[in-house]
Amino acid sequence: MKNFAKVTLATCIGFCGIGAFSQTENVQAAGLDITSQDSINANTSNVITKQSIISEPKTIKHHHVKYEKVNYQSAENIPKEIYYSSEGFKGLISAVTIIDTGDYFLVCYSGTVIRC
């Protein structure tokens, strides 16, 4: 008897979900009535214009990073590109110059990033 009650309850929940889904579709379909010109004008006049995002490029020149030789034994181990993120500008910039100062590597990165 318990199994019958569980199956009945699951069936009822399933049919209720299908009924709610079909009701939602009916509401959306009623809003898309294109049979009269008045309803088309009424629907299009209520559209709110959103501003589109325009990506703004920015050139990054001479972004210096200091790497310790304890962590990077040779210039080949230094990242050739790094991810730059500052003031809303994001993107990859590339190593242009690597200078060995003894205990450190001083790396100059440059590239173009965008605001997004």
RATABEL-V841652 format. One record per residue. N is the residue number from 1. RES is the residue in three letters. SS is DSSP state (hx for helix, st for strand, lp for the rest). PSI is psi in radians with two decimals (none if undefined). D_CENTER is the distance of its C-alpha to the mean C-alpha in Angstrom with 1 decimal. Layout:
BEGIN
n->N res->RES ss->SS psi->PSI d_center->D_CENTER
n->N res->RES ss->SS psi->PSI d_center->D_CENTER
END
This chain:
BEGIN
n->1 res->MET ss->lp psi->-0.63 d_center->51.7
n->2 res->LYS ss->hx psi->-0.70 d_center->48.5
n->3 res->ASN ss->hx psi->-0.69 d_center->46.8
n->4 res->PHE ss->hx psi->-0.71 d_center->47.8
n->5 res->ALA ss->hx psi->-0.71 d_center->46.4
n->6 res->LYS ss->hx psi->-0.76 d_center->43.0
n->7 res->VAL ss->hx psi->-0.73 d_center->42.8
n->8 res->THR ss->hx psi->-0.77 d_center->43.8
n->9 res->LEU ss->hx psi->-0.75 d_center->41.2
n->10 res->ALA ss->hx psi->-0.70 d_center->38.4
n->11 res->THR ss->hx psi->-0.72 d_center->39.6
n->12 res->CYS ss->hx psi->-0.77 d_center->39.8
n->13 res->ILE ss->hx psi->-0.70 d_center->36.2
n->14 res->GLY ss->hx psi->-0.78 d_center->35.1
n->15 res->PHE ss->hx psi->-0.59 d_center->36.9
n->16 res->CYS ss->hx psi->-0.70 d_center->35.6
n->17 res->GLY ss->hx psi->-0.71 d_center->32.0
n->18 res->ILE ss->hx psi->-0.70 d_center->32.9
n->19 res->GLY ss->hx psi->-0.72 d_center->34.8
n->20 res->ALA ss->hx psi->-0.65 d_center->31.9
n->21 res->PHE ss->hx psi->-0.77 d_center->29.6
n->22 res->SER ss->hx psi->-0.54 d_center->32.2
n->23 res->GLN ss->hx psi->-0.68 d_center->32.8
n->24 res->THR ss->hx psi->-0.73 d_center->29.1
n->25 res->GLU ss->hx psi->-0.69 d_center->29.4
n->26 res->ASN ss->hx psi->-0.69 d_center->32.6
n->27 res->VAL ss->hx psi->-0.75 d_center->31.2
n->28 res->GLN ss->hx psi->-0.68 d_center->28.4
n->29 res->ALA ss->hx psi->-0.64 d_center->30.9
n->30 res->ALA ss->hx psi->-0.55 d_center->33.3
n->31 res->GLY ss->hx psi->-0.23 d_center->30.8
n->32 res->LEU ss->lp psi->0.49 d_center->30.6
n->33 res->ASP ss->lp psi->2.02 d_center->34.3
n->34 res->ILE ss->lp psi->0.37 d_center->34.9
n->35 res->THR ss->lp psi->-0.44 d_center->38.7
n->36 res->SER ss->lp psi->2.59 d_center->39.6
n->37 res->GLN ss->hx psi->-0.57 d_center->38.6
n->38 res->ASP ss->hx psi->-0.72 d_center->38.5
n->39 res->SER ss->hx psi->-0.55 d_center->35.8
n->40 res->ILE ss->hx psi->-0.80 d_center->33.6
n->41 res->ASN ss->hx psi->-0.67 d_center->34.1
n->42 res->ALA ss->hx psi->-0.68 d_center->33.6
n->43 res->ASN ss->hx psi->-0.67 d_center->30.2
n->44 res->THR ss->hx psi->-0.38 d_center->28.9
n->45 res->SER ss->hx psi->-0.29 d_center->30.3
n->46 res->ASN ss->lp psi->0.14 d_center->28.1
n->47 res->VAL ss->lp psi->2.28 d_center->24.8
n->48 res->ILE ss->lp psi->2.20 d_center->22.8
n->49 res->THR ss->lp psi->2.20 d_center->21.3
n->50 res->LYS ss->lp psi->2.54 d_center->17.8
n->51 res->GLN ss->lp psi->2.32 d_center->17.1
n->52 res->SER ss->lp psi->2.65 d_center->14.7
n->53 res->ILE ss->lp psi->2.16 d_center->12.6
n->54 res->ILE ss->lp psi->2.08 d_center->14.6
n->55 res->SER ss->lp psi->2.33 d_center->13.6
n->56 res->GLU ss->st psi->2.02 d_center->16.5
n->57 res->PRO ss->st psi->2.64 d_center->17.8
n->58 res->LYS ss->st psi->2.32 d_center->19.9
n->59 res->THR ss->st psi->2.18 d_center->22.4
n->60 res->ILE ss->st psi->2.10 d_center->22.9
n->61 res->LYS ss->st psi->2.40 d_center->26.5
n->62 res->HIS ss->st psi->0.90 d_center->28.4
n->63 res->HIS ss->st psi->1.92 d_center->25.9
n->64 res->HIS ss->st psi->2.40 d_center->28.3
n->65 res->VAL ss->st psi->2.37 d_center->27.7
n->66 res->LYS ss->st psi->2.16 d_center->30.8
n->67 res->TYR ss->st psi->2.31 d_center->31.0
n->68 res->GLU ss->st psi->2.48 d_center->34.0
n->69 res->LYS ss->lp psi->-0.30 d_center->36.2
n->70 res->VAL ss->lp psi->-0.67 d_center->36.5
n->71 res->ASN ss->lp psi->-0.53 d_center->33.0
n->72 res->TYR ss->lp psi->1.75 d_center->33.0
n->73 res->GLN ss->lp psi->-0.55 d_center->36.5
n->74 res->SER ss->lp psi->2.91 d_center->36.1
n->75 res->ALA ss->hx psi->-0.42 d_center->34.1
n->76 res->GLU ss->hx psi->-0.41 d_center->32.8
n->77 res->ASN ss->hx psi->-0.19 d_center->30.9
n->78 res->ILE ss->lp psi->2.41 d_center->28.9
n->79 res->PRO ss->lp psi->2.30 d_center->25.2
n->80 res->LYS ss->lp psi->-0.44 d_center->25.2
n->81 res->GLU ss->st psi->2.53 d_center->21.6
n->82 res->ILE ss->st psi->2.74 d_center->19.7
n->83 res->TYR ss->st psi->2.15 d_center->16.2
n->84 res->TYR ss->st psi->2.31 d_center->16.8
n->85 res->SER ss->st psi->1.94 d_center->15.1
n->86 res->SER ss->st psi->2.36 d_center->17.3
n->87 res->GLU ss->lp psi->0.62 d_center->17.5
n->88 res->GLY ss->lp psi->-0.11 d_center->13.8
n->89 res->PHE ss->st psi->2.32 d_center->14.4
n->90 res->LYS ss->st psi->2.58 d_center->12.6
n->91 res->GLY ss->st psi->3.09 d_center->13.7
n->92 res->LEU ss->st psi->2.39 d_center->16.5
n->93 res->ILE ss->st psi->2.63 d_center->20.1
n->94 res->SER ss->st psi->2.62 d_center->23.2
n->95 res->ALA ss->st psi->2.27 d_center->26.5
n->96 res->VAL ss->st psi->-0.79 d_center->29.3
n->97 res->THR ss->st psi->2.40 d_center->32.2
n->98 res->ILE ss->st psi->2.14 d_center->33.2
n->99 res->ILE ss->st psi->2.25 d_center->36.3
n->100 res->ASP ss->st psi->2.01 d_center->38.3
n->101 res->THR ss->lp psi->0.19 d_center->39.8
n->102 res->GLY ss->lp psi->-1.42 d_center->41.7
n->103 res->ASP ss->lp psi->-0.23 d_center->39.8
n->104 res->TYR ss->st psi->2.78 d_center->36.4
n->105 res->PHE ss->st psi->2.23 d_center->34.3
n->106 res->LEU ss->st psi->2.07 d_center->33.0
n->107 res->VAL ss->st psi->2.30 d_center->30.1
n->108 res->CYS ss->st psi->2.11 d_center->29.1
n->109 res->TYR ss->st psi->2.53 d_center->25.5
n->110 res->SER ss->st psi->2.72 d_center->24.6
n->111 res->GLY ss->st psi->-3.11 d_center->21.9
n->112 res->THR ss->st psi->2.28 d_center->19.6
n->113 res->VAL ss->st psi->2.93 d_center->16.2
n->114 res->ILE ss->st psi->2.68 d_center->14.1
n->115 res->ARG ss->st psi->2.22 d_center->13.1
n->116 res->CYS ss->lp psi->none d_center->9.6
END
